[in-house]
Amino acid sequence: MGTTLEGSLNGRGLRFGLVASRFNDFVVKHLIEGAQEALRKCGVEEGNMDLVRVPGAMEIPTAAKQLAESGAYDAILCLGCVIRGGTTHYDLVCGEAAKGVAQVGLQTGVPAIFAVITAENTEQAIERSGAKLGNKGYEGALAAVEMATLAAQLRAPRRGRRKRP
């Protein structure tokens, strides 16, 4: 069997771009706090965490792509909260924001983590932003560190690796 590669939670020396929506800020502010706490616990210095605020979840992918393309970040963490209302707008926003963030990672090679809460109601959103069900910002930051460290390994040449003709 070949080598198994996986990331670690050692974020020392890594830089992270955080993109957070202002819409539903009463929830998102807790996601930001959770993400910053997790990054600090992983050894990321305060100066290596840049926060970009955007109006809503639909604007997250655009800012995330610009950060990823800048070459200044090892991973991009996308934070937001969309709460279902009485129309289909919720479904469109959630789906397009998720697809957009996924495209950022695929198109740039920079890990882009989707830590946007998509909730049926305000209570669910609050529960996922630090109340009963943990903090999705904290969890997303851990995933960002792990993926950044894994991406570095995947880019590094490995001994014994053969190129196919």
Buried (B, 14 or more C-beta within 10 A) or exposed (E): EEEEEEBEBBBEEBBBBBBBBEBBBEBBBBBBBBBBBBBBBBBBEEEBBBBBBBEBBBBBBEBBBBBBEEEEBBBBBBBBBBBBEEEEEBEEBBEBBBEBBEBBBEEBEBBBBBBBBBBEEBEBBBBBBBEEEEBBBBBBBBBBBBBBBBBEEEEEEEEEEEEEE
